[in-house]
Each structure stands twice: as structure tokens, then as C-alpha cells.
Amino acid sequence: MNRLALILFIIISNVAVAQTDTVSIYTLFRDTTGGRGEVRIQQDPTLRLLIDRDIQISERQRGIKDGYRIQIFSKYGSDSRDKSQDVRILFLTEFPDFDPLRVYSSYEPPFIKVRVGDYRNKSEALEDHRIIVKEFPDSYIVKTRINYPQL
């Protein structure tokens, strides 16, 4: 076991010489006498910045989960952006009680799509789809990433 600790120490010390910021990590090495050893790892400060950035991104995406939306428009071509805006306005006119923040336009090459709602399960989406399909007969339910509402 002492041999393993010595090899590990040599490898880490050779790698750590080129780094600048020191972080201490206590690791137990059990040998025949039950002693402890300490390993010091030196790391570049930019590594800490990258880890912090990853944590921030993860916290922002905490409210994004798999769910369902109702797709009311999908088209490609030179006039598809204008038509998607028209469909969006028509939808909000036909359904004034619907939250405008829950009407999403997205570009998934080569299509521009308009989807509505943030539904956690398909049965919730079906309730609104029964009403929406009367005005938008080509609409259908799609599984996608949704924004969970704040509780």
C-alpha cells in the first residue's frame, strides 16, 4: 500500500508543478500502521471559473424539463417568418385569456414553428388542444422541453 501511495504522490506532484492555485484535498491512505497521508493538488484558477460557470448554467436550466406543447404552425420558405407572426397574433386574438408568454416561436431548420403552452403531461395538453383545434385544425401535441412555471 505504501508503494501505491508513493506512486500516486509522484504522479500528482509532477502534474501539480505546472499549476498555480493550491487546493488541499485530504485523502486517507491506510498502511499497516493505520497512518494518514495528505495530497495537495494545485490547479489553474481558470478551472475554477469554468466550474462556477457550469454551476450557473445548471441553476438557470433547473426550471426546464420534458413536457408537452401544442404546435399550431410549421412552415418553411421565405415568407414563413411573416406568416408565423400572423398566426401568433391570430392565436392571441382568438384566445385572449391565454398567457402571451406561453406562445413560442422557434426556428428549427428549415422550419419556423409556433407552439403554445407548457404542459407537464399529455392529459393537460389534451384539455387545451380540444379547444384550440377548433380554430387551428392542423394543430397537434408535441413532446418537447418546457419551462416549468414558478410555484
N, C-alpha and C positions, 0 to 999 in steps of 0.2 A: 504494500500500500504506500509506503514511503517513496518507492520508485515512481509510482503514478503521480503523486503529489509533486515530486521534483520535476518530472517531465512537463506537467501542467504549468508549473511555475516558470520554467524556462520558456515555454511557448508564449505564455501571456506576457512575460517581461520583454521578450523580443518584439512583440507586436506593440506593446504599450510605449516603447521608447519614442516612436514617431508621433505620438498623440500629445495633446496639450492640457486638457481639462481632467482633473482627477475625480474619480468616483470610487468610493470604497464599497466593496461587497464582501461580506463575511461568509465564508464557506467552511463547513465542517469537514475535516479530514480525520478520520478515525484510524489511528495506528494501534499498535499493540499496547501502547501506554495510555490510550484514550485522550491524547492531546488534541489541540485545535490549531488550525492554521488560518492565515489571513491572506487574501488575494486582493491586490489593488489593481484596478483597471483604469487606465487613462483614456479618455475619449475626446474626440473633436467637439467643440461647442456647437458646430452646425448640426451634428447628430441630434442634440437636444432640441434645437429649433424644429427639425423635421418631425420629431416625436410629438412636440407640442402642437404643430400644425395638424398632424394626423388626428390628435385628440379633439381639436376644434372642429374639424370636418365631421368626425363621428358624432359629436354632440349636435351639430346642425341637422344631420340626417336622422336623428333619433325619431322624429315625427313622420318619417316616410316609410311606408310599409306596403306590402302587396294588398291589393284590393280591386275594386271594380269602378268603371266609369261607363257612361253611355255615350257612344260615338254617334254624332248626328251629321257629320260631314267628313268626306275624304275625297280629295281630288288632286290631280297634278296638272301642270301646264302653266302657261304664262299668266293667265287670269285667275289662278286658284287662290292667291292671297286675297285679292279683292272679294272674291265670292265667299271666302271663309269669314271675312269681316261682315259681309251682308248676312250670312247665316247666323253669326253670333248676335248681331243686332236684332234679327228676326226672332231668335230664341228668347232673348231678354224682353222683347216686346210681347211675345205670346205668353211668357211665364214671368211676369213682373215680380212675383214673390221669391223667385229663385235667386240665390246669392250670386251676384256677378263675379265674385272672386272664385267661384267654383266652376267657371266656364273657361276651359283651357284651349288655347290654340297651340299646336306644335307642328314642327317640321320634321318629318321622318322621311328622308329622301326616297323617292321623289315626291312624296305626298305631303300635303298640308291637311291636318286633321283638326276637327273641333270636337272636343269631348267635354261632357258635363258631369258634375258630381264627384263626390269622394265617398264611396260606399265600402264598408268593411266586409260585407258578404253579398252574395248574389241576390238573396231574397230582398235585401234593402233596395238594390238597384232595380229589381223587377217591379217594385211598387211604383217608382217614378217612371220607369220605362213604359208601363201600361198607359200612362197619361201622355208622355212625350211622343209615343209612336203615332198618335192621332194626328199630330201636326208635322211630324218628321217620319214618314213611313219607312224610310230606309235606315232608320237608327237601329242600333243593336248594342248589346252589353259586351264590354271587353275587359279582360283581366289586365291590370297594369299597376304601376306604382302610384300610390295616392298619398296625399297629405292628411294625416290624422288631425282632426280638429282639436284645438286646445280644450282641455277639460277645466 
